[in-house]
């Protein structure tokens, strides 16, 4: 098996390629981002504070000058505290898919209390949320938790419209989390709706789905901009966790994306045991690229198979009313479908590529959206299905 000579991504990664030195395209992309953002340098700090000055200026006369989505996880919690330290006036926004762990809920309370900021939470009807998750489980697609990502994104845009705020600060760090392989998954609002229409039972009344019309309205009318401050910092997730624990009483929840039971099921059970996708390589490869871990140390960790989380499987079966037989049929004997088996906006995004390129330049959409959604998927995008 071909493995990147620099990180731990191998030939099974969708959309991967290697240069003449055996370095993968994701390492090269990281190098390009480092050249653009220069994280941790005086130049990066200058650029970041120029952005903050614009946010503060545009926020004059308003109660809030930016919005930060909170999950109770490390990155968003740390970003919120730093934003207040930087002199910004953020509103914390949380999308409650009703699958939060007690730790994440308590973390959100501790962080907002420490930072002394307001929290606006949108809660979906729990039975409706369960019906959507159940539909995705029986659809046998990798994107079990896609409804959370889409719902959270729409709630952030709705909050901007409601409170007349133009800026969303996102707690994402390519240094700590790595770069998601371009074709590892795909989802949009039309995909959510079609899977639910095919496999769901309850009408979607409270779910904040992102239609193409809503998406365009937010981009063109409300002119929402997405900023990722952690891209400009020499960011360490471990250092952030230590700071949060010491200063706010924040608690670690056990692993990447484990602050929510739905995402926990995806990363610890569903992906590795149904689709042979072990997403630990994202953060492990990132740690190697940034020098926080040796390549061999990362490979040693990655070579140990993930064991199924018995408790989260039991929770899923009980909550979604799935029998042992139904669970085994999907997880062991079930077929594997992809986003190509359902209706999506993918072709439309590709046709609108020049428009979204301009929007990405103005931060109306993220550059990762433009790169992943507006180009055809690599030819091996179904290699693991």
Steps between C-alpha positions, in 0.01 A plus 500: 500500500624847410522730802588868487868546575421793725169429680297178542242535221505194276367401160159404646428869566253628245633761263863449600800536271876500557779711353838368384625506860207298626337797675120504486292784362354573845845573642567725203167676557594553865829658389308735273268600785803564722642734236170688475411526869849483657358378834671629812699773324484878551364526145212264585424690820487826305258355244280352773473824694420688182205262460399560863516878447256465207267281709502753786437790263206325331362408842476855633152562638416128515480277806722236333767541236550130418358155556681188615347155473548296818502122528670459837810373322855630529535730201174696521531535879854635476412731211215655697726581795767643268243710314402673823868546582547661156231754586223357283136475612389154387165329534532129568273289281426132553300256287366230730436180306391349835789250497740707709698332774463639852864610490454711186186666638680587821804621306284747308356631826846541655648672195219751454504579873878549502491723192184677624328481163145423389405161357234445236398135457281343234354163604352264243209277603668187636265257323559678172876491554484128571294438187763675285785302660303177454441584133873550441583176682270296277614690192841337562697812407813618686351839591292385800553832681470731197175648629689647798759674283241641261264594782774674698614695192145618432445597865817711490375679189154542652656651812693748287175609333310518830763706684624694195856366529721447194786292642521140616823390667563128451711292737674293237876444482657321206816465710323300771217330311671447167339526159200281437563288189313667219277206413460345845137610515249738348174651620273798446144604578347322202682180598354525852150551363517214248629241746239602755227487235611148405562350844342739752155479655439833678467833315793742536343796680764623743816387320686807363593361161713711267335529161681656206269802524580555870870457426497767229290736712755484781791554259352783293248672725634455853861486371616268777877445512677201654836558668734236643730678749678180608649475150712804586622365836766248593216297645538197725188308597678353803607843623147631443352215703744562784413871503125431496521248783709733716304820442140393442454153646436366149529119475638280224245263348732219396583555134449695178126546423396302809326798662181393321363144492405515132846606386649262756311211338626604157868521593526212748260246346325580173789611280769254614276193522266546205704705252856417607564873555716586800486878529770513767747539215379858444628631834791254517628610160457863609706434814780353287495790253525753782780313675297422813536125441742280308376314199570166667312598815196591290521178300523296820182660634320469169594132462298407811141433381219698658284291728122550478354713778246261649324770700444731205370208290254414775394864522446523123290182484279605788451860394439430130296185578725278291493127567814289522405337171451834325828631637694195384336512158628855447838469669600150396291387206368831367579664171711815479358800320651841425376852440481416128197280571294801613408850386750776581601853399842374387461569127354841575795589722737395222314711242515799733873452565612848377241665727604299804868573429427870534290435811786300653738790437263723700448237773129466417567127474803319634782412263459137607139513370620633165773235464288206610153580366564692178727252320433146378596236752828314441450181295569270798247668726310175547805288578390425855132440426 
